[in-house]
Amino acid sequence: MTGMAERGFTKKLMSVVAILAVCGIVVSSVSLQRHYARSKTAYCDLGETFNCDIVNRSEYSTILGIPVALLGMLGYAALAGLGTVYRKRRETPAMLLGGAGAGLAFALYLTYIEGRVLGVWCILCLISLALIAATTILSATIWWKSSCQ
């Protein structure tokens, strides 16, 4: 790829990262709303295996009193900012990979809690896991392309 084509490719990847991050903000905001809701969730109560309410209201749904869903919203907002406003900065690929990698590690930890400790899965959490995994893969690609230039 030529330098111009490579920059265009990276710009497209950054745009996809930003779109995934916006999707993550939406999923996390729904999860945050469910965290504070008093009524049961019909779309996510699928028996004993899938129940977002159990996960979103468990003792693992907050860290130091801050809802995990709010932390997710903030993390995704930071990734969206890196993929849009700060996309042209030299250090952005490394920051993007670091942020996405940290988000993925945290999401994997929470998925472990769901499966091994709580014994119930949250569809919203699994969607968020897929979003941050895809974001991490794209971020690694962006970082790799930028480090090879």
C-alpha positions in Angstrom: 0.0 0.0 0.0 1.2 3.5 -0.7 1.4 6.1 2.1 -1.7 7.8 1.0 -3.7 4.6 0.6 -2.5 3.4 4.0 -3.6 6.6 5.7 -7.0 6.3 4.1 -7.2 2.7 5.3 -6.2 3.8 8.8 -8.8 6.6 8.7 -11.5 4.1 7.8 -10.5 1.7 10.6 -10.6 4.7 13.0 -14.1 5.5 11.8 -15.1 1.9 12.5 -13.6 2.1 16.0 -15.6 5.2 16.6 -18.8 3.6 15.4 -18.2 0.5 17.6 -17.5 2.9 20.6 -20.8 4.7 20.0 -22.5 1.3 20.0 -20.7 0.5 23.2 -22.0 3.8 24.8 -25.5 2.9 23.8 -25.3 -0.7 25.2 -23.6 0.6 28.4 -26.3 3.3 28.9 -29.1 0.7 28.6 -27.2 -1.4 31.1 -26.8 1.6 33.4 -30.5 2.3 33.1 -31.2 -1.4 34.1 -28.8 -1.0 37.0 -31.0 1.7 38.6 -34.4 0.3 37.4 -36.8 -1.2 39.9 -38.8 -3.2 37.4 -37.7 -6.5 35.8 -36.4 -6.6 32.2 -38.5 -8.7 29.9 -36.1 -8.8 27.0 -33.2 -10.1 29.0 -34.9 -12.5 31.5 -34.6 -15.7 29.5 -34.8 -18.2 32.4 -32.1 -19.3 34.7 -29.3 -18.8 32.1 -29.7 -15.2 30.9 -30.8 -12.5 33.2 -29.4 -9.0 33.0 -31.1 -7.8 36.1 -29.3 -10.3 38.3 -25.9 -9.3 36.8 -26.7 -5.5 36.8 -27.8 -5.5 40.4 -25.2 -7.9 41.8 -22.4 -6.8 44.2 -20.1 -7.0 41.1 -22.0 -4.3 39.3 -20.2 -1.4 41.0 -16.6 -0.5 41.8 -16.2 1.9 44.8 -19.9 2.8 44.4 -19.5 3.6 40.7 -21.7 1.4 38.4 -19.6 -0.7 36.0 -21.9 0.4 33.2 -21.0 4.0 33.8 -17.3 3.1 33.6 -18.1 1.4 30.3 -19.8 4.5 29.0 -16.8 6.6 29.9 -14.3 4.1 28.4 -16.2 3.9 25.2 -16.4 7.7 25.0 -12.6 7.9 25.4 -12.2 5.4 22.5 -14.7 7.3 20.4 -12.7 10.5 21.0 -9.4 8.8 20.1 -11.0 7.5 16.9 -12.3 10.8 15.8 -11.0 14.0 17.4 -7.5 12.7 18.2 -7.1 10.3 15.3 -4.3 12.3 13.6 -2.0 12.4 16.7 1.1 10.3 16.5 0.5 8.7 19.9 -3.2 7.8 19.2 -2.7 4.3 17.9 -0.8 3.2 21.0 -3.3 4.9 23.3 -6.2 3.4 21.4 -4.7 -0.1 21.7 -3.9 0.4 25.4 -7.4 1.6 26.2 -9.2 -1.0 24.2 -6.9 -3.7 25.6 -7.7 -2.6 29.2 -11.4 -2.5 28.4 -11.2 -6.0 26.9 -9.3 -7.3 30.0 -11.9 -5.8 32.3 -14.8 -7.2 30.1 -13.2 -10.7 30.2 -12.9 -10.4 34.0 -16.6 -9.5 34.3 -17.5 -12.3 31.9 -15.7 -14.7 34.2 -17.7 -13.3 37.1 -20.9 -13.9 35.2 -20.1 -17.4 34.3 -18.2 -18.8 37.3 -19.5 -16.7 40.2 -23.0 -15.5 39.4 -23.8 -18.4 37.1 -26.0 -16.2 34.8 -25.2 -14.3 31.7 -26.2 -10.8 30.7 -26.9 -10.3 27.0 -25.9 -6.6 27.2 -22.6 -7.5 28.8 -21.9 -10.1 26.1 -22.7 -7.6 23.4 -20.3 -5.2 25.1 -17.7 -7.9 25.2 -18.0 -8.5 21.5 -17.8 -4.7 20.8 -14.7 -4.2 22.9 -13.1 -7.4 21.4 -13.7 -6.1 17.9 -12.4 -2.6 18.9 -9.2 -4.2 20.3 -8.5 -6.2 17.1 -9.0 -3.0 15.0 -6.9 -1.0 17.4 -4.1 -3.6 17.2 -4.3 -3.4 13.4 -4.1 0.4 13.5 -1.2 0.3 15.9 0.6 -2.3 13.7 0.1 -0.2 10.6 1.3 3.0 12.3 4.4 1.3 13.7 5.4 -0.1 10.3 5.5 3.3 8.7 
